[in-house]
């Protein structure tokens, strides 16, 4: 495991147990439903004792890569499922998160890659069934099906539906909100309103030199994606994945009249594009957008110093979660 991933996940560590952690021992309800004959696993966190009390749904959509929702280690500990503390949110909401398609819900770190991705034991690549479904439209429609399933439960109130997403999840959340009348509030964290390919180019620009010219490779790659936008081959993200996530989410965001919170770190490679979108919302006199900027923080809300070094010991996700909760309170 890389030091970076280890430090992050130790920060996110839930707690120690005397036996193998399960969703139930971690305080979650594990529910299943189906979408296009696929089993869909989801975890729900509720205030203890309020599990059957009707409350609105808060759906959090995680970022990219085939990572299990619960990763165990040392047989008795588990990494955090949500990036921020839920104690405040569960006062008012049932908080849900959906697993990645065809990725086990609970897996020990020893069975994962060094970056904690689930890898097919035979091919040593991402599972083919995951690759087939790892694209924007699949996630949007699957999540709509999960929302319909949850809103049929007596303990879920349909008066409000908050959808939040981080990184890749922000794009899914934005398109979901723009195509579903059920969504009443959107929280868009560390997203790029101009799409994934622009994030890739910006990241390359920050790291390239006169001799490397990394961004030129991104443009060559993008041309190949556009020639075959439905392609599913490859060991990483397929053409279909890259193409659909590169359609600028500002197309979805501009359609919204519901309250939207956009949060991002100023040291994130997505920051300039969020700044531009903020300028445009002011010019267009849109009053349904709120922007929270986190000075000096990166894509995952860790602090970056002037030399570009990231301090993984300064964990800021709980501040982001608290800001989200306060913003929601102000929307009532």
N, C-alpha and C positions, 0 to 999 in steps of 0.2 A: 504494500500500500504506500502511495506517495505521502511524504510528510504533510503536504498541503491538505490532502483529503483526510488524513488521519486527524490532524488538528481540528479541522472543521467539524468532523463527526464526533470527536470527543467533546467538543463544545456542545454539540446537540444531544449528547448522551442523556437518555431518560433517567435511568436509575438501575441499581443492581437488584437481582432477584435470586432466590435460592433455587430456582428451577428454570427451565427453558422458557423465555418470555413468549407469551401469546397475545393476540389482540385484546383478549378479555383481561389478562393480567396487567396490561398497559392502560386499561381504562377505556378501550374502544368497543363499540359494537361492530362486528364483522357481518356485513350483509352482502348478498349476492343477487344479481339479476342477469338477464341475458340481452344481448344486442347482436342481431344477425347471426344467431347460433353461437356466439361467443359468450362464455361466462365472464361476467364483470364483477370484480371484487371491489368493495368500498368499505372504508372505515368511517365511523361516525363517533364524534366526541360530544358528549352532553354533560351538563352539570350533574354530579352524583345526586340521585334522587329525583331528577327532572326528566329522566329518559322518556317518559310517556306523556309529559306535559307539552301541549302544542306550542311550538315556537317556530319562527321563520328559519329557513335554511341558509347557511353560509357555505358555499362550495368553493374550496381552494383547489386550484389546478397547478400542479408542480411543473417544473421545467423539463428539459430534454433528457434523453438517455434512458435505457432500460434498467432502472433501479427499483428494487423491491421497496414497498412502503415501510417495511420493518426489516432492519438488518441487525442480526444478532452477532455477538462476539463473546468469547470466553464462556459460552453456553448459558451465562446467567445475566447478560446485559444486552441492551438494545439501543441503537441509535434513534434519535428523535424522528418522528414521522412528519410533523409540522415544523417549519423553521422558527416559529415564534410561540410564546406562551399563550395558551388559550383560556386562561382563567377568567378573563374579562368577557371574551366573546361568548363563552358558554352560558353566561348569565342571561343573554338575550337570544341566543341562536343554538341550533344543532349544527355543528361544524362537520362537514364531510370532505373526504378526499378519495379520488378514484385511482385504482392501480393502473399501471401500463398494461396494454393488451398482451396476453400470453406470457406475462412475467409473474413468477411466484409472489404471493403476498408477503411471506416471511422466508428469509434466506440467511444463512450464516455467511459471514464475510469470507470465510475460507473457500466458499463455492463461487465467489465473484472475482472479477478482474481486479487489478491493483487500483483501478479507479472506481471500484464498487459497482460495475455494470454486470448484468447477468449475461453470461456467454454460453452459447451452445457447446456442450462438452465434446461433440464430435467435430464440428466445423471450426470451433474456436472463434466464432463470430457471433454477432447479435442473432438471436433466434429468427428463423425465416418467417414464422407466423407473426412475430412482432414487426419485422421489417415490412411485411405486406400491409400492416395496419397503421404504420407510423407516418401518418400524414394528416394535415389540418382538417380536411372535411370529415375523415373518420372520427377524429376526436370530438369535433363539434356535434355531429349527429349522435354519437354514442353518449355524450354528456347530456344531451337533450333527453335521450331515452332514460338515463339514470335520474334526471330531475323529475320526469313524469312518474317514474317508479317511486321515488321518495315522497312526492307530493300526494301520493295515494295513501301514505301512511298516516294514521290518525294523529300521530305526534308531530307532524309537520304542518305548520300553518302556511297557507299560500298567499298571505297578505303582503309578504315581502320576500324577495329572493336576491341575495347578494352573491355575486360571482367575482372571485378574485383569482388572479393568475400572476405567476412570476416567470420572467424570461420567456421561454417558448410558451409557457402557460398563459402569459398575458395576451398573446396573439389568439390563442384558442378562446380565451375569455371574451376578447373584443368581438370576434366574429360571432360567438354564441349570443352575446348581448344584442348585436345588430340584427340577428335573425330570429330572436325569440322575444315574444311579448311578455314572457313570464319574468324576465330579469328586470329588477327595479333599481339595482345599484351595481356599478362596475368598479373594481379596484385593479388598476393596471400598473404592475411593478416591474421595473427594470426591462421594459419592453422597448422595441425600436419601431416607432410609427412608420418608418420607411422600409421595414422588412429585414429578413435575416441576411440577405446578401450584402446589404449595406453595413450590417454589424461586422461581417467577415472582412469587408474591405477596410473599414475603419480600424479594426484590430490590426490588420496587416500594415496599414499606414503608420501606426504607432511603433511598430517593431522593425520595419524595413530600413534598409540602408541603400546608398547609391548602387551598391553591388548586388543586393538581394532583390529589390523591387518585388516584394511579396504580393502587392496588390495586383500586379499584372497577371499573376497566376490566378487570382480570384476572377478577373475578367474573362480569362480563357475558360476557366471552369464554368462560369455563368453562361457563356455562349454554348457550351456543350449541354448544359441543363435545358436551356431554351429550345435547343434542337429536338430534345426528347423529354418534354416536361412530364410525361406519364411513366417514365422508366423506373423500374423497381430494382434493378440489379445493383450490386455493390455491397461492400462489407460495412459501410457506415451509413450515413443518411443517403437515401436514394434521390434520384432526380425529382421524383414526385414530391418527396418531403421538402427538399430545398426550394423547389418552385413555389409550392403552395404557401410555405412560411415566408417567402420573399415577396409575395404580393403585399404592398404596403398596408399595414393595419390602419393607417389613417383613413383609408376608404371605409372601414367599419366604424371607426371612432367618429367620423364626421356625420354619420347617420343618426347618432344617438342624441336623444333629448333627456335621458335619465341622468341622475347625478353620477359623475365619473371622478374618481381620485386617481391621479397619475403620480407615482412616486419613483424616484431614481437618484442614484448617487452621481455627483458631479465628476467623479473620476471613472465612471463607467464609459465604455466606448459608445454606448447608446445615448449619452448625455446630450451631444450637440443636436441630435434629431428631436429629442424631447423638448429642448429649448426652442427649436424652430417651431415645433407644433404649438408650444405655449404662445409664442409670438403671434401665430396665426389665429389662435382662439381669441386673443385679445383684439386683433384687427377685425375679426368677424363678429365681435361682441357676443361671444358665446359665454353664458354665465353658468352652465351646468358642469364645467370642468374646474377641478381644484388640483393644484400642483404642489407637491411636497418635494423639495430638493434636499439632499443630504450631502453637505459639503465635504469633499475629500473622501467619500466612500465609493467603493467599486460596485461591480455588478451584483455581488452578494452581500453588499452593505458592510464590507470590511474596510478599515481605514488604509489609505495609501499615502505614504509620505512624499516629500518633494522629489525624492530620488526614484520613485516608482516602486518602492518596497511595500508589500502588503503586510499589515499586522493582523494575524489571524487570532490573536488573543483579545482583540477589541471587538466583541460581538455586539452588533447593533440591531439584529432582527427583532428583539423584544421591543425596542423603541419604535421600530416600524409598525409592529403589531399594535402597540399602544396608540400610535397616531391613527391607524386605521379604525380602531374602536372609537376613539374620540370623534373622528370625522363622521362615522355612522351615527353617533348620538346627535350630532348637530344637524343631521338630515331629517330628523323626526319632527 
